[in-house]
């Protein structure tokens, strides 16, 4: 058993286990489970063992490393120097970045070991990881169901205990939604808390990097290492990160926890509604003052999001044209190089968003769609500001229903988009939000509660999340879909 | 939530595909048009937010910039390793002038 992030770091630091032993154990588990789960696009055995050997040397030399020997999985839209970075797309087949992403460099310095790159929806566009050009990833709780997305490979790898932690990226819920579907913690920091240098851009006003872990304390550990200003990303805020780990045991006695009124509107899945009642009781037991808050424009969030994120994607993905990297599909002339490379290189969901984004930005439609969506986004942010006047934390379900079956929503993009209905609002407002496992549905599938804090109030968020986690007492059992493979 | 208004027509899909440097085969045009029309008609709910709800446009603060100091990059070799095609240190693209046609 690999153990938690903190346990591994502690044991490797005290030389109870070597980083090489831990890495070998994780790699063996990945090797056994990956043919079934499909979490990893690339496993780097040699490099990981070499990195682990370096960590053991550093520990022997007396270095104190907060992530000593912790094996991590990295979503394949984040750069690890020399490893593949396909973004789940054919258009980046063969591309190998020459540098580490800032988050990867910081984790490496802290002693982490990189086991491999994980599957995702192409360019992080999707909620089920079914849009990867390479493979399907399965939910460890039920192998016929989606792991959520777009960081589904990272979520499945952590839920199946292959690695104690992983990195994902979250543009509209891509860390929190798969975290909830797989029964683990998924944390999206405030916009500007974590550098995006080396994260392949999708929606630049929304993208954030964050951890997926088995508990809140592990998420705080990884976040503490990654967060903070970076000269390579001017959007990374020059604001003190504070002490997220120190905040974990503050408790929430007297904290005003506002349940989002709009999330409990008619039509909420009965399994989710029932679970929400249990969450309310958990907060009350923890000593919080439970209230209800309204953020009226959350009902328009999906509409606003799909205009803004698609518009930004259509601009960001214009760079993929076959000129500088990736396979070329035609060299008859420059126009066909562009068109054929993109037409054959991008999958259907990416094309759909490029068409939608280009439409929203095109002459005659720009003001009605892009301009109006931007103004509506400002209204939504204002709604959150007002709601935080009467609540210290805002909570709602992370997902509208438990993980659905593979293929169930592939033919209906709009239904797929609505999977993110509870996660998109915090993304639009740039707020920190965390999904914490909140129980199992009657059919044994995980559910998650999302906790949202004001911008840059991560310490408050971690205190609330840890108190909730302790009270709700989510099962620590190995997910049943993967049990026989790992036993 | 989705109504039957069709802001998106096949002509519009053809036009935005061209702007996006994507080829949409004729046989796929009805499907793309239908899917995008459904999505856009859902998005049209933002048109229902009353104009009076919007405040004055936000004043954006300038993007912070870092000091303009030279730093060592990864070097030319690092970039060349991912190049689709090279010749004597140059990236090669299809001929755009002097095709002889």
HADDOCK unambig.tbl for C-alpha pairs under 7 A between the chains (distance, minus, plus):
assign (segid A and resid 95 and name CA) (segid B and resid 82 and name CA) 5.92 0.50 0.50
assign (segid A and resid 96 and name CA) (segid B and resid 82 and name CA) 6.85 0.50 0.50
assign (segid A and resid 98 and name CA) (segid B and resid 78 and name CA) 5.80 0.50 0.50
assign (segid A and resid 231 and name CA) (segid B and resid 66 and name CA) 6.45 0.50 0.50
assign (segid A and resid 234 and name CA) (segid B and resid 64 and name CA) 6.03 0.50 0.50
assign (segid A and resid 234 and name CA) (segid B and resid 65 and name CA) 6.24 0.50 0.50
assign (segid A and resid 300 and name CA) (segid B and resid 46 and name CA) 6.66 0.50 0.50
assign (segid A and resid 303 and name CA) (segid B and resid 42 and name CA) 6.75 0.50 0.50
assign (segid A and resid 303 and name CA) (segid B and resid 43 and name CA) 4.46 0.50 0.50
assign (segid A and resid 303 and name CA) (segid B and resid 46 and name CA) 6.81 0.50 0.50
assign (segid A and resid 323 and name CA) (segid B and resid 84 and name CA) 6.89 0.50 0.50
assign (segid A and resid 323 and name CA) (segid B and resid 93 and name CA) 6.52 0.50 0.50
assign (segid A and resid 324 and name CA) (segid B and resid 83 and name CA) 5.29 0.50 0.50
assign (segid A and resid 324 and name CA) (segid B and resid 84 and name CA) 6.14 0.50 0.50
assign (segid A and resid 325 and name CA) (segid B and resid 82 and name CA) 5.27 0.50 0.50
assign (segid A and resid 325 and name CA) (segid B and resid 83 and name CA) 4.93 0.50 0.50
assign (segid A and resid 325 and name CA) (segid B and resid 84 and name CA) 5.15 0.50 0.50
assign (segid A and resid 326 and name CA) (segid B and resid 84 and name CA) 6.27 0.50 0.50
assign (segid A and resid 327 and name CA) (segid B and resid 84 and name CA) 6.50 0.50 0.50
assign (segid A and resid 331 and name CA) (segid B and resid 94 and name CA) 5.67 0.50 0.50
assign (segid A and resid 332 and name CA) (segid B and resid 94 and name CA) 6.83 0.50 0.50
assign (segid A and resid 333 and name CA) (segid B and resid 94 and name CA) 5.34 0.50 0.50
assign (segid A and resid 333 and name CA) (segid B and resid 95 and name CA) 6.59 0.50 0.50
assign (segid A and resid 333 and name CA) (segid B and resid 96 and name CA) 6.85 0.50 0.50
assign (segid A and resid 334 and name CA) (segid B and resid 94 and name CA) 5.53 0.50 0.50
assign (segid A and resid 334 and name CA) (segid B and resid 96 and name CA) 6.51 0.50 0.50
assign (segid A and resid 338 and name CA) (segid B and resid 21 and name CA) 6.46 0.50 0.50
assign (segid A and resid 339 and name CA) (segid B and resid 21 and name CA) 4.89 0.50 0.50
assign (segid A and resid 339 and name CA) (segid B and resid 22 and name CA) 5.22 0.50 0.50
assign (segid A and resid 339 and name CA) (segid B and resid 23 and name CA) 6.41 0.50 0.50
assign (segid A and resid 342 and name CA) (segid B and resid 21 and name CA) 7.00 0.50 0.50
assign (segid A and resid 342 and name CA) (segid B and resid 22 and name CA) 6.22 0.50 0.50
assign (segid A and resid 343 and name CA) (segid B and resid 22 and name CA) 5.20 0.50 0.50
assign (segid A and resid 343 and name CA) (segid B and resid 23 and name CA) 5.93 0.50 0.50
assign (segid A and resid 354 and name CA) (segid B and resid 20 and name CA) 6.71 0.50 0.50
assign (segid A and resid 355 and name CA) (segid B and resid 16 and name CA) 5.90 0.50 0.50
assign (segid A and resid 355 and name CA) (segid B and resid 17 and name CA) 6.11 0.50 0.50
assign (segid A and resid 355 and name CA) (segid B and resid 20 and name CA) 6.72 0.50 0.50
assign (segid A and resid 356 and name CA) (segid B and resid 36 and name CA) 6.93 0.50 0.50
assign (segid A and resid 358 and name CA) (segid B and resid 16 and name CA) 6.03 0.50 0.50
assign (segid A and resid 358 and name CA) (segid B and resid 20 and name CA) 6.64 0.50 0.50
assign (segid A and resid 359 and name CA) (segid B and resid 16 and name CA) 5.90 0.50 0.50
assign (segid A and resid 373 and name CA) (segid B and resid 46 and name CA) 6.89 0.50 0.50
assign (segid A and resid 375 and name CA) (segid B and resid 54 and name CA) 6.68 0.50 0.50
assign (segid A and resid 379 and name CA) (segid B and resid 54 and name CA) 6.95 0.50 0.50
assign (segid A and resid 414 and name CA) (segid B and resid 39 and name CA) 6.17 0.50 0.50
